[in-house]
């Protein structure tokens, strides 16, 4: 273990933070003869039309329980190259890691029931491995395709490739991104679109709208600021890879200028579907369109009963499908021809928000008129949509669940770094369970669980930092979890390890909590400290999703059913917090995992990737002294 715990800090050493300084020689991967099998004629459902979007095909519609039955689909193949590039998405040159040379990466599109086969080729020249996670995908009985370095696989080393294969058991819009340290915040992200029915009719699908923050310095070079309690602020915001940063090319060599904004063309009285996705590293956003209301029809991968609003918060990792009615009055000037699409940092009411443009006149090039700010645009705050509005179409009623979730709650806090026993440490890392999350990429949890499972799961041992939570329940059991953002533990706010105190610090931050391998139900949440004598569980068709915002100084109670064996990550989706250890992993149905993994047929490829990773970094570390500071995810 000692050797492998010296790797990721290499990425943070100052003289190595400029990604373009590296050159690395390796045997080139032979270009694979894979093509995107996207067939535009095969994307629509057989009965899905502008006048009946609830229907999909024979025997399948918006009311079909997609956890019980899914349509037959096609195999769709994609090829993604991971490379180092230099781009200027907001008009300022930055170093990035990209999929197929673009930001965002190409949209991977298919139908409900399709099998996605995506070959990822690592052509990075900055000594990074990589792994790709398919955000929100259930990965039913394919845990080893979840794409989390150190949890479900070893990273793909430079010069190597790996093919992910999984079934689209759900439908809707999401994203794919690297789950190797902070890579996604430095460009490795793209949209994932799985077509299916919709709970409201519309004329035109405008596709994914990816909203993100943008940093001019690499996140690898700034992560130490997070440990010091001064997380970096983004330099700009982007919508579908476009944004605007005001700079002067004659004064700054990195200023390219000539940036553009994303725009969409509306025709009067038509209806348009947009799929909003927050792919940011650290910014939750409030979204609205000037002079337009819209209907919300899905949360993450869960279709809901439509409700009307004119503003919505989107936490990092969350998705909302909306239907917009093009009912603005067309005129002859920019005030009523063009309209701003806004996405503002929900914690900063004064931040710039105009990211995209709706144009009723496709020939217009003028900038929209900006109306006076509304108070609710400024003061909307950082919180999820009210639970009573998020009513899933396919219902779940929660029956009996475990009763120990209050006693065994997870408390979000910080501990001193590198010494958690120091009372007044200047640096801190995040904790969700018992210690700050920390993985060895060369020893994925799935491999350790397989070995322990084969030995009968008799007192399995995991390295410190792996934070496994065993869920050894009967299949179909509902298991609940309480996560607290504020708590009173003792007068010293400390616990004892051995004979030494671990001092805990709490911070007033909203955390987007993401669970892999499941949609969960939100049973309760609050904006104050949890009171075990005063709370109410919503058991009748509660909101269901895969990312929920833990309110500032508040709590959430979530639950999911035991029905998908594997090692599943639960983490904060603020990239700097995940990097700083705010995560744990569930070991679900441990005695089933070993035989299932062994019989999957993936073991030879899985083992080869781990062997290639070990060989690559053994060679690499002959000439470099690298220390892992990062959690690994």
N, C-alpha and C positions, 0 to 999 in steps of 0.2 A: 504493500500500500504506500510505503513512504515515497518511492520514486514517482508514482503517478500523482501524488499530491503536490507536485511542483510544476504543473503545466500551465494553467491559465494565466497566471500573473505575467507570463511572458507577453501576453497581449496588452498588459497595462503599463509595462515599462516605458518611460517617456520616449526613449530614443527609437522605440519600435512602433509608436502609435500611428505614424504615417504609413498607411497600408501600401502606398505606391513605392516605398523604398526597397521592397523585397523583390528578388528574383529567385525562382526555385526551378530546378531542373528535375523533371521526372518523365518517365515513359508516357507519351501521350496516349490517352484512351482512344481506341479506334472509334470513329464516329459510328454510332449505332444507326441502323436503318429504320428507326422508329419515326413514325409521323403521327401528328395529331389526327386521331380517327374521327374528329368532329364532323358530323354530317348534318348540315343545316336542315335538311328535309326530314331528319329523324328526331329532331329535338322536341317538337310539339307532341302533346298527348293526343290520342285519337279523337277525343270529343271535346278537347279544350279549345274554346273560342272566345272572342270578345264578349259574347252574350251569355257564356256559360263557363266561367273560369273555375267553378267548383268541381266540374267533371274533369277526369283525366283520361281514362280509357275504360274498357269493359270491366266492370266489377271494382273499379278503383276511383275514388273521388275524395273530396276534402274530409269526409267523415270516416274514411278507412283508417283503422288503427294500424299505423305503420310499424308498431312494435310487434304486431301479430302476423301481418301479411304484407308483402311488397310485390310490385310487378316484375315480370321477367324483363331483363334489360340486355343491353349490348356491352361488349368490352370496348372501352375507349382508352387509347394509348397516347401518352404524352411524353415528351422529352424535355427535361430542364437542365440547362448548364448553369453552374454557379461560378461566377467570375468576379474579379475585381475591376471596377470601372470608375470613371470620373464623370459626374453629371452635374447639371445645374437646374434642378427642378423649380427653384424659385428665383433663378437668375444669378445664383452664387455657386461657384464651383465647389463640389464636395467629393470626398472619396467614399465610395460605396461598394458593397457586395450585392450583386444583382442576379436575378433569374433571367437568362437569355438576353442579358444586356439592357433590360428595360426596368423602369420603376413606374408603377407597380409591375410585378412579373405578369406573364400572360394569364388571362382568365381561363381556368380549366372548367369546361362546361360539359354537362351530360344530363341524363334524365334520371328520375327516381327509379331505382332498381338496377341501374347500370353498374358495371364493375370498372373502376378506374385503375389503370396500370400506369404509373408514373416513374420513369427512370430518371434518377438524379445523378448527374455527373459533376464531381467536385473538381473544378479547374482553378481554385483559389491559389494565389501566389503569396499569401501572407501567413502560411503555415497553419491555417485553421482547418479543423475537421468541420463537418456539418451534419445535421439531421433535419428532416422536414416533418412538421406536425400538421395534420389536417384538422383544423380547429373546429370542434363541435361534432366531428364525425364519430359515431358511436363505436365503430370498430368492433362490432359484435363477433365475438370469438376469434378476433384477429389482433389481440393486444400488441403483438410484435410489429405491427404496422403503424403504431401510434406516433412514432418518429420523435421520441424524446431521448436525447443523448444521456446515457448513464442510468436511465430508467428502463426503457424497452429495447435499447440497442447500443452498440458502440458507434461512435461517429464514423462517418464516411471520410477517410483520409484523402488528402489531395492526390489526384491522379486515379482515383477509384470511383466506382459507381454502385448504386443500389437501386433495385426496383421495388417500389411500394405497390401493393395490390389490395384494394378494399372495395366493399360493396356499399353503394349509396342506399342505405335503408331508410334515410330521411330525405326530405327535400327542402329547398330554400337556398339562401345565400350565406356564404361564410368566407373564410380566407385560409390560405395556407402560409406557413411561415417557418423559419428556422427555429429549432428549439435547442440550439447550441449556444449557451451563454447569451450575449447581447446582440447576436447577429441580426435578428429581425429588425431591431431599431436602427441598424445601419443598412437597411435596404432589402433584406431577404423576405419579401412578403408579396402575395398576389391574391386575386379573388378566386373563389370557388363557387360555382353556380350549378345547382342541381334543380332542374325544372320539374315542376309538379303543379298540383291544383292550387288555387288561391281562394280565400274566403270572400272576395269581392271582385266584381267584373272590372275590366280595364281594357283600353284599346291597344296601348303600346307599352312594351317592357323596355325601359331604358337601361336595365342591367345594374351591376354593382356600382355604388358610389363610395369609394374608399376615402375616409377622412383620417389624416394623421398629422402628427407634429414632425418638425424637421429641424435637425441640429447641424450646424455647420462644422463642428468638430465631431469626430467619431464618438459614439457612446462609450466605446472601450477606453478612450482617453479621458473620459469624464466620470467614470464610475466611482472613483475615490471621493468625489464631491458628495455623493450619496452617503458614503460611510461617515463622512464628517458632518452630516446633517444639513448639507447645503446642496440639494439636488439641482442639476443644471436646468435652466429654463430654455425652451425651444426658441430658435431664431425666427421661425415662421410656421405657418400651417399650410397643408396641401390638401387638395381634393382631386382624386384620381391622378396624383403625381404632379399636379400643377399648382403653383402658388406665386406669390409676389413678395420679394424682399427689396426694399429700396436701398440702393447703394450706388456708388459712383465708379465706373470703370477706370477713369483716369487717376483715381486715388487708391484703388484697391485692385491688385492684379487678379484676385479671385472673383471679382465682380464681372459677370458676363452681361448682365442686363437682359433686356429683350425677353422677359418671362411672359407667360400667358396664363390665362385663367380657364378653367373648365366651363363649358357652356352646353346647354341643351336647348333644342328647338321645340316649342310647343305650338300646336294648332288649336285655335279657339274651340272650346267645348269638347275637346277630346280628353280622355283620362289616361294618366301615365303612372306606371309602376316604377318605383325606385327602391333599391335595396341598399340601405345605409349601413355601412360597416365602419366601426372605429378600430383602426389598426395602429393607434398611437403607441408611443413608448411610455408617456407619462401624463397625457392630457385627456380628461373626460370632457366631452363637448355638449353644448346646447345647440340644437339645430332648428332653424326655421326658414321660411321663404317669405319674402315681403309680399303682402297683399294676397296670400294664398293660405287656405286651410288644407288639411290632408287627412286621410283615413289611415290608421295603423292596422295592419292585417296579419302581422307575424312578429314574434319575438324570438330571436335566434332561429332555431329550426322548428319552432312550434307555431302552427297557424292558430290565430285567435279570432274571436268575434270582433268585427271591425268597430272602431270607435274614432270619432272625429276630434281633432285638436289642431292647433297652429304652432305648437312648439314641443320638442321632445329632447330629453337628455339621453345621450348614448355613452355609456361607460366603455372603457377600453375592452375590446374583445366582443362587445355586444353588437347585435344586428337588429335592425327594424325594417320590415318591408312596409312601404307606404304607398297609397294611391292618391295622386294629386289631380284635382279637377282644373283644367285649363279654362278658367272662367274670368280671367282679368279682361277688362275692356280694352280692346285694341285701339290705339291712337296713332298720332303722327310725331310723337317725340319720345325721348328715352324714359320719361316718367311713367308711361303706360304701355311701353313696348318691351322693355327689358326690366328684369327684376332680380335682385340679389338673392342668392342662396347663402345662408349664414351658418357658420359652425364656430362657436366661441368657447374658449376655455370656461367651463362652468364655475370655476373658482375665481375668475377674474372678469368681473362685469365690464371693465374698461378695455379689455383686449379687443384687437381688430377681429372682425368676424366675417367680412364679405369675401367668400372663397370661390363661389361659382355664380353663373349667370343663367337665368331662364330668358330665352329670346322668343318672342312671338313673331318677330320679323327676322328671318334667317339671314337677311342681307345686312342687318344692322351691325355696326361695329362700335357703337357708342357705349359708354359706361352707364350702368343704371343710376337713376336718381336714388339717393339714400334718404329715406324718411327719418324724421326725428326719432331718437331712441325711445322705446317703450320701457316702462319700469320693470315689467316682467322679463324683458330681454336681458336686463342687467342683473336682476335679483332672483333669477329662477333657481339658482343654487345647484348643488351636486347631490342628486338623489334619483333613484329609479322612479319610473312611472308608478302611480298608485296601483296597488295590488288588485283592487276591485275592477280596474279597467282591463286587466290582462287575463281574459277568460279563454282558456284553450278550447278549441272545437272538439278535439278528441279528449274526452274527459278522463281524469284519474281521481278516484276517491280513496283517501288514505285510510287503510285499516290499521290494525294493531302494529305498533312499531316498538323498537327498543326503548327502555325507560331510563337508561343510564346516561343519556346524552347531556343532561344538565350537569351532573357530577363530573363528567369527563369532557367538559367543554374545551375548545381550542381558543387560547387567548393571544391575540396579536400584540406583540411587544418587541422591544429592542434590548439587546444585551451588549455589553462592552466587547470591543474587538481590538486586538486579538485576545485579550484576557477578559473573560466574562465575569471573573471574580473581582475585578477592579471597580470600585464604587464610582469614580469620577472619570471614566474613560472619555477621551476626546472622539474616538471612533466607535461606531456601533454597527451591528448587523441585525437583521430581522429574524423573528422566531414566530412560528405558528403552533408548533407542538412543544417538544421538550428541549430542542436545541436548534441552532440555525442550520437550515438544510444545506447539505454538502455531499456531492456525489463523486465517485471515481468513474470517469468515463470508460475505463478499461474493465470495470466490474459492474455491468448493468444489473439493476435490481432483479429484472426478470430472470437472469441467469442464476442469481443467488436463491431466488424463490424456487426455481426448478430443482436445484440441488436439495434444498430443504424439504420440498414437497416429496421428492423421491425417498427421503429418509423418514417419511411419516410425519413431517411437521412437528417434530419433538424438540421444543425449546430452540427454535431457529435463532441464529446469531447474525446480526447485521452490524456493519461498521457505524461508528458514531456519526451522526449527521444524516443518515439515510431516512430516519423518521418514518418507519413503516407502521401503519395502523392495520392490524389484522381484522378482516371482516369475515369471520368464519360462521356465517349464518345459513339457515336453510334457504334454498332457492325460492325467490318470490317475496322474501321478508323485506319490509320497509325498515330502513335504518336512518335515524335522524342524527343531526349534528348541530350543536350550538357553537357559533363563532362570535367571540366578543372583541369589540374594538376598544372598550374601556372596562376596567374591572378593579375591584379592591381585593387584593390578595392578603396583604398583611400590613402592619404599620410601617414596615420598612420596604414594602413592595418588592420583596425578595423571596427566593426559595433556597433550599439547601441541597447541595450535591456533596455527599460525603460529610465532611465537617466544615465546608466552605459555603459562603453565601453567594448566590448569583443575583446581581442587582438588575432589576428590570426597569425599563423606561417606556412610557407610553407616549404616543404622538397622535394628535388630532388629524387623521388622514382618512379619506374615503378609499377603500380598497376594493377593486373589482375581483371577486373570487370566482375562479374558473375550475370546473371539475372535468377531467377527461373520462371518456368511456360511458358517460351517462348524461341524460337530461335529469335535472333534479327539480323537486317541487319546493317552492318557498312557503313554508308554513307560518312564519312570522318574522317581523323585523321591527326595529325601533331605533329612534335617534337619541336614545338615552341609555344609560347603563342597564343591563338586563336585571330584572327583578323576578326571582323564581316564584314569587307569590302573586305576581300580577302580569300575566301574559296570556294570549289567546292564540291557539293554533287553528289555522284555516285548513280543515281536512277535506272539505267538499270542493273538488276541482280547483285547487290552488294554482297560482301562476307556475309555469314550468319553463325552464330554460337551461343554459349551461354556463352563463355568467351572471352574477348578481352583485350589486354594489353594496358592500358593507358600509353603512352610514358612518360619518364622522362621530366618534365617541358612542357608537350604537352597537347593535347586534343583529344577527340573522339566525334563523333556524331553518335548515334545509334538510331534505331527505331524498333518498333514491332507493330503488328496489335492487336486491341482490339477484342479478340475472345475467351478468357479463363477466366471467372469470378473467382476472388479469391483475397487473400492477398499474394502478391509475394515479396520476398526479393530481393534486389539488393545490392551487397556488394563486397568489396575487398576480394579476396580469399587468401591473405596472412593471415594466421591464427592469428597472433599477431595483425594485423590491424583490422580484424573483431572483435576480442576480445576487442580491444580498441575503437570500436564505428564507424568504417568506413562502414556505411550501411544506408539504408533506406528501406521502404516497399511501394509498390504500392497497392492501393486498386482499383482493376479493376472491373468496372460495379457493383458498391456497392449495388444498389437496387436489383440486381439479386442474390447476394451472400446469403442473409438471407433465402429466400424461397428455394434455391438450397440446402443449408446446411441442412435446416429443413427436406427436402424431401429425403435426401440421405440415411437415415436409420442408419447413423453412430452416431447420437447424444447420445444414451444411453451408448455406449462404450466410446465415447469421454468424456462424463461427468463423467463416472466412473474413467477414468484415472486421470482426474483433481481432483476428490475427494480423490483418493488414494494418489496422490502427496501431497495434502494439509495435509492429515492425517499423512503421513510419516514425513514430515518436521516440523509439529507441535510437534510431538513426539521428533524428533531429536533436535529441538532447545530448548527444556526444559533444556538441559544440555550443550549447546554450544552457544557461542556468535559469530555469523557469520555475516559478512558484505559483500554485493555484490559489488565488484570492476569491474566486467566484464560485457560486453554488454549482455551476455546471449547466443549469437549465436556462 
